[in-house]
Amino acid sequence: MTALPIPKTREALAAHQTKRKIVAVENARKSRFFKGKLDHVNPDHLDEPEEWAKIPILSKDMLRDIADDRFFEDFCIAPRSDIQEFWRSGGSTGKPLFYPRTFEDIKYAMAAFARSYEMMETTPDDIVHNSFPLGIHPAGHMWARSASHHNVGVNWAGSGTGTPSVIQLQLHGMMNPTIWMGMPSFGLHLANLAEEKGIDLASGSVKKILTSAEPLSDAKCEKLERQWGAKVFNSFGMTECSLMGSESVHHDGFVMWTDMLFFEVLDEKTFEPVAEGEQGTFVITSLMTNNATPFVRWNTGDIVSWHETHADTGPYSVFPLVCHAHRTAGFFKVRGVNINHSEFEDLIFTQPSIAEFRLSAENRGDSDILLLRLELAGGADAESETGRIRDLVKSTFEVTPEIEFPARGTIGAEFEKTIKAERFSDNRG
């Protein structure tokens, strides 16, 4: 029996949220970090928007201000005897944090990860090739462990840092998995490597792909589906909570499991709620995995819109839908121009001649430059592509990049050394 049965009605879901919001605030009050910050909040009236808004918005920068040797004492609330494991924060910038998870937390987190298999409509005949990192970043081992909830077999391959990409392709050929899961960038890297080696993934055994941990633009999704010949199911989670939602077979957005979290979509400047369908900052409160880390009104840095209804008509129809737009930190400025990372990625991944890329802002003498490193797909000519891509970037972003062509496979090998593929970097001093 699952640790958290899905509420049968929206009324039952609302009643559950009312109860768990009280617990969330009570847990936060146990933390030294929140001392004096929640005294004015009445836990009996948390369903009233005005009362809930009295809880201050929490950001990662606030947590990073806590000294390294004080985080567990000042923010966390669980005794050591209750801790089952630690999860590394998922951000690729700044100082990573490590969040303790209690045995109670893991029980509910396992239920959350298991839901993604159900939403993909997996069967006992499915075999998963799991290329998420296995270690202090929780996604890989949580998906591998929770697969047993749906009698799905898993190959614990892990990322390229543990199992080299060439070996991953060999395992793929031996085991004929029906589902591949991993970060989108690694999926593209494996597909590019397969093309180099004459392996036709598009006509292979994989029919479904589960991705997470990176923004997935339409262009990147279409490229993944084209190279693998499979349907992509994206999912949305963060270590501050757990896996929070996933795409259903309708692929109309993330169905958010709001029995696991309470979310708000707020204006970026005023932090006032925005209307259904409008974009705003995504703020969450963990309702079930908060026994060690009491995250209330956590500003995720994501820009989303929310929708009360969606195409799914099964048990998950009680939950709302969230559509991800972008992250607030996803840009850098070069020569006075903002280069939006997601927009740049969309532009590049719509070019069939480009297999892989990295973009960086660099200092060259007294000026800043945009350095674009490209790996070309088979048959593309570097000389002709240089001018075309340079003009394309210039006309779109009003900055002319310098272009380099490293050897095929170089960028993918660089990605294998990191937890997340960092396509964009600001290397200016």
Backbone hydrogen bonds, N-H to C=O, Kabsch-Sander energy under -0.5 kcal/mol:
donor,donor_aa,acceptor,acceptor_aa,energy
13,L,9,T,-1.9
14,A,10,R,-2.4
15,A,11,E,-2.0
16,H,12,A,-2.0
17,Q,13,L,-2.4
18,T,14,A,-2.3
19,K,15,A,-1.9
20,R,16,H,-2.5
21,K,17,Q,-2.4
22,I,18,T,-1.1
23,V,19,K,-1.4
24,A,20,R,-2.4
25,V,21,K,-2.1
26,E,22,I,-2.4
27,N,23,V,-2.8
28,A,24,A,-2.0
29,R,25,V,-2.0
30,K,26,E,-0.6
30,K,27,N,-1.1
31,S,28,A,-1.5
33,F,74,D,-2.5
34,F,31,S,-0.6
35,K,32,R,-1.4
37,K,34,F,-2.2
38,L,34,F,-0.8
41,V,38,L,-1.7
45,H,42,N,-2.0
46,L,43,P,-0.7
48,E,45,H,-1.7
51,E,48,E,-0.8
52,W,48,E,-2.5
53,A,49,P,-2.1
54,K,51,E,-1.4
55,I,52,W,-1.8
58,L,297,R,-3.0
63,L,59,S,-1.2
64,R,60,K,-2.4
65,D,61,D,-1.1
66,I,63,L,-1.5
70,R,67,A,-2.3
71,F,67,A,-1.0
71,F,68,D,-0.6
74,D,70,R,-3.4
75,F,71,F,-2.5
76,C,71,F,-1.3
77,I,292,A,-2.1
82,D,79,P,-2.0
83,I,80,R,-1.4
84,Q,101,R,-3.0
85,E,101,R,-1.7
87,W,99,Y,-2.9
88,R,136,I,-3.3
89,S,97,L,-3.3
99,Y,87,W,-3.4
99,Y,97,L,-0.5
101,R,85,E,-3.0
103,F,82,D,-1.6
106,I,102,T,-2.5
107,K,103,F,-1.5
108,Y,104,E,-1.4
109,A,105,D,-2.6
110,M,106,I,-2.7
111,A,107,K,-1.2
112,A,108,Y,-2.0
113,F,109,A,-2.5
114,A,110,M,-2.2
115,R,111,A,-1.2
116,S,112,A,-0.7
116,S,113,F,-0.9
117,Y,113,F,-0.6
117,Y,114,A,-0.8
118,E,114,A,-1.3
119,M,115,R,-2.3
120,M,116,S,-1.2
121,E,118,E,-1.1
122,T,117,Y,-1.9
126,D,123,T,-2.1
128,V,153,G,-2.9
129,H,179,I,-2.9
130,N,128,V,-0.7
130,N,155,N,-2.2
131,S,129,H,-0.8
131,S,181,M,-3.4
135,G,133,P,-0.6
135,G,137,H,-0.7
140,G,133,P,-0.9
142,M,138,P,-2.4
143,W,139,A,-2.3
144,A,140,G,-2.0
145,R,141,H,-2.6
146,S,142,M,-2.3
147,A,143,W,-0.9
148,S,145,R,-1.0
149,H,146,S,-1.8
150,H,147,A,-1.7
151,N,148,S,-1.1
152,V,147,A,-1.9
153,G,126,D,-1.4
155,N,128,V,-3.0
156,W,154,V,-0.7
157,A,130,N,-0.5
157,A,155,N,-2.3
158,G,130,N,-2.5
162,G,159,S,-1.3
163,T,159,S,-2.5
168,Q,164,P,-2.2
169,L,165,S,-2.2
170,Q,166,V,-1.7
171,L,167,I,-2.7
172,H,168,Q,-2.3
173,G,169,L,-2.1
174,M,170,Q,-1.8
175,M,171,L,-2.7
176,N,172,H,-1.8
178,T,127,I,-1.8
179,I,127,I,-2.0
180,W,208,K,-2.1
181,M,129,H,-2.4
182,G,210,L,-1.9
186,F,183,M,-0.8
187,G,183,M,-1.9
188,L,184,P,-2.1
189,H,185,S,-2.1
190,L,186,F,-2.7
191,A,187,G,-1.9
192,N,188,L,-2.5
193,L,189,H,-2.5
194,A,190,L,-2.5
195,E,191,A,-2.1
196,E,192,N,-2.0
197,K,193,L,-1.7
198,G,195,E,-1.3
199,I,194,A,-3.2
200,D,198,G,-0.5
201,L,199,I,-1.2
203,S,200,D,-0.9
204,G,201,L,-2.2
207,K,178,T,-2.8
208,K,178,T,-1.7
209,I,231,K,-2.6
210,L,180,W,-2.0
211,T,209,I,-0.5
211,T,233,F,-2.1
212,S,182,G,-0.5
217,S,215,P,-0.6
221,C,217,S,-2.5
222,E,218,D,-2.6
223,K,219,A,-2.0
224,L,220,K,-2.4
225,E,221,C,-2.6
226,R,222,E,-2.2
227,Q,223,K,-2.6
228,W,224,L,-2.3
229,G,225,E,-1.8
230,A,225,E,-0.8
231,K,207,K,-2.4
233,F,209,I,-3.8
234,N,232,V,-0.5
235,S,211,T,-1.3
236,F,245,G,-2.8
238,M,242,S,-1.8
241,C,238,M,-1.9
244,M,236,F,-2.6
245,G,236,F,-1.5
246,S,255,V,-1.3
247,E,234,N,-2.3
251,H,248,S,-1.4
254,F,322,V,-2.9
255,V,246,S,-2.5
255,V,253,G,-0.6
256,M,254,F,-0.8
256,M,320,P,-2.3
257,W,244,M,-2.8
258,T,256,M,-1.8
260,M,257,W,-2.5
261,L,257,W,-0.8
262,F,285,T,-2.5
264,E,283,V,-2.8
266,L,264,E,-0.5
266,L,281,T,-2.6
267,D,272,E,-3.2
271,F,267,D,-1.8
274,V,265,V,-2.4
277,G,306,W,-2.0
278,E,275,A,-2.2
280,G,304,V,-2.4
281,T,266,L,-3.4
282,F,302,D,-2.5
283,V,264,E,-2.8
283,V,281,T,-0.6
284,I,298,W,-2.3
285,T,262,F,-2.3
286,S,295,F,-1.6
287,L,260,M,-2.4
288,M,260,M,-1.1
290,N,288,M,-0.5
295,F,293,T,-1.9
296,V,294,P,-0.7
298,W,284,I,-3.5
299,N,58,L,-3.4
299,N,297,R,-0.5
300,T,282,F,-2.2
300,T,298,W,-0.8
303,I,326,H,-3.4
304,V,280,G,-2.6
304,V,302,D,-0.5
305,S,323,C,-1.9
307,H,321,L,-2.6
317,S,314,G,-1.9
318,V,315,P,-1.0
319,F,316,Y,-1.6
321,L,307,H,-3.2
322,V,254,F,-2.5
323,C,305,S,-2.5
324,H,322,V,-0.5
325,A,303,I,-3.2
326,H,303,I,-1.2
328,T,301,G,-2.7
330,G,327,R,-1.5
331,F,329,A,-1.6
332,F,339,I,-1.3
334,V,337,V,-2.6
337,V,334,V,-1.7
339,I,332,F,-3.4
339,I,337,V,-0.5
340,N,338,N,-0.8
341,H,330,G,-2.9
342,S,330,G,-0.5
344,F,340,N,-2.4
345,E,341,H,-2.6
346,D,342,S,-2.2
347,L,343,E,-2.0
348,I,344,F,-2.4
349,F,345,E,-2.6
350,T,346,D,-0.7
350,T,347,L,-0.6
351,Q,348,I,-1.9
354,I,351,Q,-1.9
355,A,353,S,-0.5
355,A,375,E,-2.9
356,E,375,E,-1.6
358,R,373,R,-1.8
359,L,423,R,-3.2
360,S,371,L,-2.2
361,A,425,S,-2.1
362,E,360,S,-0.5
362,E,369,I,-2.3
364,R,362,E,-0.5
364,R,367,S,-3.1
367,S,364,R,-1.9
369,I,362,E,-2.6
371,L,360,S,-3.0
371,L,369,I,-0.6
372,L,370,L,-0.6
372,L,402,E,-3.2
373,R,358,R,-2.9
373,R,371,L,-0.6
374,L,372,L,-0.5
374,L,404,E,-2.7
375,E,356,E,-2.7
377,A,353,S,-2.9
380,A,377,A,-2.1
382,A,380,A,-0.5
385,E,381,D,-2.4
386,T,382,A,-2.0
387,G,383,E,-0.9
388,R,384,S,-1.5
389,I,385,E,-2.8
390,R,386,T,-2.2
391,D,387,G,-2.4
392,L,388,R,-2.1
393,V,389,I,-2.6
394,K,390,R,-2.3
395,S,391,D,-2.6
396,T,392,L,-1.4
397,F,393,V,-3.2
398,E,394,K,-2.0
399,V,393,V,-0.5
402,E,370,L,-2.8
404,E,372,L,-2.2
410,T,407,A,-2.3
413,A,409,G,-1.9
414,E,410,T,-1.7
415,F,411,I,-2.2
416,E,412,G,-1.6
417,K,414,E,-1.1
418,T,415,F,-1.9
422,E,420,K,-0.7
423,R,421,A,-1.1
425,S,359,L,-1.7
427,N,361,A,-2.4
427,N,425,S,-0.7
